[in-house]
């Protein structure tokens, strides 16, 4: 069963933790038929064998199943530390959901569920997770920890973020990324969910992203967007009034009159982001909102393998 249909089937479960668990279990099951089958349902107890390591703890039974070398992981080993950052500005609560739509069809809902899914995977692998949330203020910070109580606390905060924001909230991403970088002292994987809508100097923004990389952190930037309207500007040609949800600025236009130019500028912007991130050794992943959690999980697992 495809992950998308699985999500549709379990969308009636409103409990975020349960929904995240179901997504992860579906993904792991699907790995048996993918290039990542070696992780399998047992991956939580294993890590990839690196040449030069002792062969004492190689799991030969798993090797027989997967044709890959894995060593058994023990609880006392130092595991991954992961810090998730979520942009909670008003634009992240777009699009406004209609009756019958699932919460993860907005940028915020998608980012919240994706974060919960990653947390579920981190928990399975006994890794530590922390969370930062920012908008027009640095709203929330939790350091990286691995206890059940800590996970529940962060899940509770994630559920709070699903509420629509009160009033317009813009953000100074550059300022808050610098503040977050100062708080993360031990080497970590840093995962940022944002729609990349911010005013100001782009060079300053990437300087802040570079700051997140200090102390040899690894940075993954998940650029979330609504594919239909924000990428393809897919509106009918009736006269419309477009309102900036963060500033309140309004403009009345016929969508068809600017569609071609809009799509060209957005495509150039995405390309520029990808290039600049590559130059700064930041993993850049554009993801449309919806059910594309396989892309998030696959990216995480690949990046984790290179983050020894």
Buried (B, 14 or more C-beta within 10 A) or exposed (E): EEBBEBBEEBBEEEEBBEBBBBBBBBBBBBBEEEEBBBBBEBBBBBBBBEEEEEEEBBBEEBBEEBEBBBBBBEEEEEBBBBBBBBBBBBBBBBBEBEEEEBBBBBBBBBBBBBBBBBBBBBBBBBBBBBBBBBBBEBBBBBBBBBEEEBBEBBBEBBBEBBEEBEEBBBBBBBBBBBBBBEEBEEBBBBBBBBBBBBEEEBEBBBBBBBBBBEEEBBBBBBBBBBBEEBBEBEBEEEEEEEEBBBEEEEEEEEBEEEBEEBBEEBEEEBEEBBEBBEEBEBBBBBBBBBBBBBBBBBBBBEBBEEBE
